[in-house]
Amino acid sequence: MAHHRAGERVRRPRPAKLRLDHELRDEVQAKLDLEWSPEQIAARLRTLSVI
């Protein structure tokens, strides 16, 4: 309950990239399905200049 309330109080200045970019979200999900770590995914996206 406390976690939920804290989430309601926090306001992001802009929406998250994964929420807005469906292609990016699909790419990240595909890598997670292949059991890539979040660090591996982020490094790969940086080399592609996606993020």
Buried (B, 14 or more C-beta within 10 A) or exposed (E): EEEEEEEEEEEEEEEEEBEEBEEBBEBBEEBEEEEBEEEEBBEBBEEEEBE
